[in-house]
Amino acid sequence: MSPVLPPEPASASFRDPSGFMFREGGVWLRQVNERYRADYELLFSSGLYAELVAAKRLIAHEELPPREGAWKVLRPEQIGTVSYPYEWSFSQLKDAALVTLEIQAAALAKGMSLKDATAYNIQFVGGRPVLIDTLSFERLEEGRPWVAYRQFCQHFLAPLALMAKTDIRLSQLSRVHIDGVPLDLAVALLPWTTRLNFGLGLHLHAHAASQKKHGGGSDTPAALPAKSAAFSKTAFLATIDSLQSAVKGLDWQPAGTEWADYYERNNNYGDSGLQEKERAVGAMLDALAPKSVWDLGANTGRMSRLAAARGANVVAWDIDPACVEANWRQVVRAGETNVLPLLQDLTNPSGGIGWAGEERMSVAARGPVDVVMALGLIHHLAISNNVPLDRIAAFFASLGRAVILEFVPKEDSQVAKLLATREDIFPTYNRAGFEAAAARYFDVEAAVDIPGTCRTLYRLRTRKPA
């Protein structure tokens, strides 16, 4: 009889000896190893699991029949498109930080603590940040400071401070530093005045100085010994409260970008033209009936919500931090559960990073989805970034089983603006050129001219490779 082979851990789930995620039959499962038994049982007997799941702070799971080599196997609630901190808006990262601290406070009340505070353990599910790693909890050890303190500061507080106080684009440091923004780098980039802010001064500046003094290994809140009776549960809660105050005190307002209010006042549609576009997009969505949609160049999500209103789970990608921020605030304000705004530069999309380039997936690896929408986008890729039409078509085909695309010709005022300050080196950028490029990868199911504009809307079905 052949031995039973253990499942292969997922590329992002091989570091924790307590267990790992794996995929079986298209379903994500979690193996729990024997060494985590005591903490797992405490998670349930303390009531912490039930409390956090009821509050929608922790992903729910069901236990499956035991199997060889595993103490337990869990089937967690399945989530849609995975996202990463460098793709989140300021408020998404802030909300994720506050939820992490809220979970830690709840754990302390039950005699447990988070052993991990990585932003990668948070995903946005149903319009809210949720902890997805059930194995992140451990029994609280009296007198020991929070072992994940440095990780929280590097993954949450440092990037939030940099985004709020220096430049919103510094969120991309999390893409370079997968283990969190180094604190010495963060304080070097922050304004000197942040030293005078109590929370930032303590948890970033003093923390960075402590790391330097102790060779970079300090996980201890500044000015406290590594382990002592002084670090009681009261001191622990005071640290969490101080971190919460520091996070809540940070703010960033989306304003002043070209696209943040595009559909309200900065587009070349009249009211009737915009209504006709929405009607045509809606009809194409009805014909395709997708369950999953990626809206590329989504702006603040007006067109994304056409798909969401039809029951699809929508990821609204955009390059503009102000658009993504405004979109997320709308999600929160309206209590929307199936729209996820994310930051993405399609000319330099998120690639595979981490160990072997696989711990964090590329954009393409997270697809394909049922439908990709690319509305008012193609001219920015082709004209502004010199990407040939056939390469654009190939990329879109790799992301979706169908595509709804708006072709914007040179006669359009938006394209005229792009060409006003540069040489027109795009002889094939026209409707015929686009259709020729698309024909290599798609079957054209419909082409509709949008009344009141010179634009054409296409419904394309991705052709399966031969």
Order of alpha helices (4+ residues) and beta strands (2+ residues): beta-beta-alpha-alpha-beta-beta-alpha-beta-beta-beta-beta-alpha-alpha-alpha-alpha-alpha-alpha-alpha-alpha-beta-alpha-beta-alpha-beta-beta-alpha-beta-alpha-alpha-beta-beta
